[in-house]
Amino acid sequence: SGEMVGKLTDLVVRMHESETFPPLSGLVTTVPGRRGFRFFIHISDIAEITRQGVRLKTDKLDLAPFARRDSEVLLGRDVLDKQLVDINGRRVIRVNDVTLTLDPVSNSYRVGGADVSTASLLERLGLRGLARNMTHEVIPWDSVQFFASEVPVVKLKLSYDKLARLHPVELAEIINDLGYQQGGEMIAALADIQGDAVAADTVEELDPELQAAVIGTLSVEDAADILEEMEPDEAADLLS
């Protein structure tokens, strides 16, 4: 009927290793005049999403407070402004915006890609005039590596297969740009997929201080397995 029932505050997507382009689960919404109260609108209740707003297909809403479940990620809170890895470009990127696409087969909204352009950042800041003649650079989501450590409050089961195909030197350069938390996540994934020897080769390519920080994020057993595969002098320097 055109009546406003709430304000969109975030988009919820389901991130799982089985989903190349994560599907939209629904919306996190706030009610005008009730500061801090957030409720969830399921994707099945959404008729259309446009730049002007979201139109619902029902007038019945569940106003239970929003509580996210495992595998759920908030695009605004957990993805925007975060560092991800562009697998094909072998580089660390910062997400300025996220694109959605409508899947014609399932008729569902999915994450299409990560916009890393200055134009998208200016548009978010309300400076569309400055961004008018600038181009957008969108990295397809199937070429992007998201990290579970960005969302420690829920369990995410992500695939790191594409990342594991990179050379240890390239992986080390990426970890040097990312930092130890995501670096530890990468090393643990490498050990699971490629084996401790490849993980050890990657650790050996890191700066000494970062080596210690990354190994420090692992379990004692995983760290010991990787140290055992390293060159003795490298392992001794790391332990010291």
C-alpha positions as CSV (number, residue, x, y, z in Angstrom):
1,S,0.0,0.0,0.0
2,G,3.1,2.3,0.2
3,E,3.1,2.6,4.0
4,M,6.6,2.6,5.5
5,V,7.1,-0.1,8.1
6,G,10.8,0.3,8.8
7,K,14.2,1.4,7.7
8,L,16.7,-1.0,6.1
9,T,19.9,-1.2,8.2
10,D,21.7,-4.2,6.7
11,L,21.5,-7.2,4.4
12,V,21.9,-10.7,5.6
13,V,23.5,-13.3,3.3
14,R,24.3,-17.0,3.8
15,M,28.1,-17.6,3.3
16,H,28.9,-21.3,2.9
17,E,31.5,-23.2,1.0
18,S,28.7,-24.6,-1.2
19,E,27.7,-21.1,-2.3
20,T,29.8,-19.5,-5.0
21,F,27.6,-16.4,-5.0
22,P,26.0,-16.1,-1.5
23,P,22.2,-15.8,-1.5
24,L,20.4,-13.0,0.3
25,S,18.6,-14.4,3.3
26,G,16.7,-11.2,4.3
27,L,16.9,-7.8,5.7
28,V,17.7,-6.3,9.1
29,T,15.2,-3.5,9.8
30,T,14.7,-0.9,12.4
31,V,11.4,0.7,13.4
32,P,11.2,4.5,13.5
33,G,11.0,5.8,17.0
34,R,12.3,2.6,18.6
35,R,16.1,3.2,18.7
36,G,18.2,0.0,18.9
37,F,15.3,-2.4,18.1
38,R,16.0,-4.5,15.0
39,F,13.9,-7.2,13.5
40,F,14.4,-9.5,10.5
41,I,12.4,-9.7,7.2
42,H,12.8,-13.0,5.4
43,I,13.7,-12.9,1.7
44,S,10.4,-14.7,0.9
45,D,8.5,-11.7,2.1
46,I,10.3,-9.3,-0.3
47,A,8.8,-8.4,-3.6
48,E,11.5,-6.0,-4.9
49,I,14.7,-4.3,-4.0
50,T,15.6,-1.0,-5.8
51,R,17.6,2.1,-5.2
52,Q,14.4,3.7,-3.9
53,G,13.8,1.1,-1.3
54,V,12.4,-2.3,-0.6
55,R,8.8,-3.3,-1.3
56,L,7.2,-6.2,0.6
57,K,4.7,-8.7,-0.7
58,T,2.9,-9.1,2.7
59,D,1.5,-6.9,5.4
60,K,2.3,-9.5,8.2
61,L,5.7,-9.2,9.9
62,D,7.5,-11.1,12.7
63,L,8.8,-8.4,15.0
64,A,10.9,-10.7,17.1
65,P,14.4,-9.2,17.8
66,F,16.9,-10.1,15.1
67,A,19.5,-12.8,16.1
68,R,21.7,-14.1,13.4
69,R,22.5,-17.8,12.9
70,D,25.6,-19.7,11.8
71,S,26.7,-19.1,8.2
72,E,25.0,-15.6,8.2
73,V,27.0,-12.5,7.4
74,L,25.8,-8.9,7.5
75,L,27.0,-7.2,4.3
76,G,27.2,-3.7,5.8
77,R,28.7,-4.6,9.2
78,D,31.0,-7.5,8.2
79,V,32.0,-6.8,4.6
80,L,32.1,-3.1,3.8
81,D,35.5,-1.5,4.5
82,K,37.0,-4.9,5.2
83,Q,40.1,-6.4,3.6
84,L,39.6,-9.3,1.3
85,V,41.8,-11.1,-1.2
86,D,41.4,-10.8,-5.0
87,I,42.5,-14.3,-6.1
88,N,43.0,-13.5,-9.8
89,G,44.7,-10.2,-9.1
90,R,46.8,-11.8,-6.3
91,R,46.3,-8.7,-4.1
92,V,44.5,-7.5,-1.0
93,I,41.5,-5.3,-1.6
94,R,39.2,-3.1,0.5
95,V,35.5,-3.4,-0.1
96,N,33.8,0.0,-0.8
97,D,30.5,-1.5,-1.9
98,V,28.8,-4.8,-2.6
99,T,26.8,-5.5,-5.8
100,L,23.7,-7.6,-5.8
101,T,22.3,-9.6,-8.8
102,L,19.0,-11.2,-9.4
103,D,19.5,-14.9,-10.2
104,P,17.2,-15.6,-13.2
105,V,17.1,-19.3,-12.4
106,S,16.1,-19.3,-8.8
107,N,14.7,-15.7,-8.9
108,S,16.7,-14.9,-5.8
109,Y,19.1,-12.1,-4.9
110,R,22.7,-13.0,-4.6
111,V,26.0,-11.2,-3.9
112,G,27.5,-10.5,-7.3
113,G,30.8,-8.9,-6.5
114,A,32.9,-6.5,-4.4
115,D,33.3,-2.9,-5.7
116,V,36.8,-1.6,-4.8
117,S,36.6,1.6,-6.8
118,T,36.9,5.2,-5.5
119,A,33.7,6.0,-7.3
120,S,31.7,3.6,-5.0
121,L,33.3,5.1,-1.9
122,L,32.3,8.6,-3.0
123,E,28.8,7.5,-3.7
124,R,28.5,6.0,-0.2
125,L,29.7,9.3,1.2
126,G,26.9,11.1,-0.7
127,L,29.3,12.7,-3.2
128,R,27.7,11.3,-6.4
129,G,28.6,14.4,-8.3
130,L,32.3,13.8,-7.9
131,A,31.9,10.1,-8.9
132,R,29.8,10.8,-12.0
133,N,32.7,10.5,-14.5
134,M,34.6,7.8,-12.6
135,T,34.5,4.1,-13.4
136,H,33.6,1.3,-11.1
137,E,35.9,-1.7,-10.5
138,V,33.9,-4.8,-9.4
139,I,35.6,-8.0,-8.5
140,P,33.3,-11.0,-9.1
141,W,32.6,-12.7,-5.8
142,D,33.8,-16.1,-7.0
143,S,37.3,-14.5,-7.3
144,V,37.2,-13.1,-3.8
145,Q,38.3,-14.7,-0.5
146,F,36.3,-13.7,2.6
147,F,37.7,-14.6,6.0
148,A,35.8,-16.3,8.8
149,S,37.9,-14.3,11.3
150,E,35.9,-11.2,10.3
151,V,32.8,-12.6,11.9
152,P,34.0,-14.4,15.1
153,V,30.4,-14.4,16.6
154,V,29.1,-17.0,14.2
155,K,30.5,-20.2,12.6
156,L,31.3,-19.9,8.9
157,K,32.3,-22.8,6.8
158,L,34.2,-21.3,3.9
159,S,36.2,-22.7,1.0
160,Y,39.9,-21.7,0.6
161,D,40.5,-23.9,-2.5
162,K,41.2,-21.0,-4.9
163,L,43.6,-19.4,-2.4
164,A,45.5,-22.6,-2.0
165,R,46.4,-22.7,-5.7
166,L,48.6,-19.7,-5.3
167,H,52.4,-20.0,-4.9
168,P,53.8,-19.7,-1.4
169,V,55.7,-16.5,-2.3
170,E,52.4,-14.9,-3.6
171,L,50.6,-16.1,-0.5
172,A,53.3,-14.6,1.8
173,E,53.0,-11.3,0.0
174,I,49.2,-11.3,0.6
175,I,49.6,-12.2,4.3
176,N,52.1,-9.4,4.7
177,D,49.4,-7.0,3.5
178,L,46.6,-8.6,5.5
179,G,48.1,-9.1,9.0
180,Y,48.4,-12.0,11.4
181,Q,44.7,-12.8,12.1
182,Q,43.7,-13.5,8.5
183,G,47.2,-14.8,7.9
184,G,46.8,-17.5,10.5
185,E,43.5,-18.4,9.0
186,M,45.2,-18.8,5.6
187,I,48.0,-20.9,7.0
188,A,45.6,-23.2,8.8
189,A,43.6,-23.6,5.6
190,L,46.7,-24.3,3.5
191,A,47.8,-27.0,5.9
192,D,44.4,-28.7,5.6
193,I,44.2,-28.5,1.8
194,Q,47.8,-28.6,0.6
195,G,49.6,-30.1,3.6
196,D,52.0,-28.9,6.3
197,A,54.9,-28.6,3.8
198,V,53.2,-26.0,1.7
199,A,52.1,-24.1,4.8
200,A,55.7,-24.2,6.1
201,D,57.0,-22.9,2.8
202,T,54.6,-20.0,3.0
203,V,55.5,-19.2,6.7
204,E,59.2,-19.2,5.7
205,E,58.5,-16.4,3.2
206,L,57.0,-14.1,5.9
207,D,58.8,-11.4,7.8
208,P,60.2,-12.8,11.1
209,E,57.8,-10.8,13.4
210,L,54.8,-11.8,11.3
211,Q,55.9,-15.4,11.3
212,A,55.7,-15.5,15.1
213,A,52.3,-13.7,15.1
214,V,50.8,-16.0,12.5
215,I,52.0,-19.2,14.2
216,G,50.7,-17.8,17.5
217,T,47.2,-17.9,16.2
218,L,47.3,-21.6,15.5
219,S,46.7,-24.5,17.9
220,V,49.8,-26.0,19.5
221,E,49.4,-29.2,17.4
222,D,49.1,-27.3,14.1
223,A,52.0,-25.0,14.9
224,A,54.2,-28.0,15.8
225,D,53.3,-29.8,12.5
226,I,54.3,-26.7,10.5
227,L,57.5,-26.1,12.5
228,E,58.5,-29.6,11.8
229,E,58.3,-29.1,8.1
230,M,60.4,-25.8,8.1
231,E,64.1,-25.6,7.6
232,P,65.8,-26.2,11.0
233,D,67.5,-22.7,11.0
234,E,64.2,-21.0,10.0
235,A,62.3,-22.9,12.7
236,A,65.0,-22.1,15.3
237,D,64.8,-18.3,14.5
238,L,61.0,-18.4,14.7
239,L,61.0,-20.2,18.1
240,S,63.5,-17.7,19.4
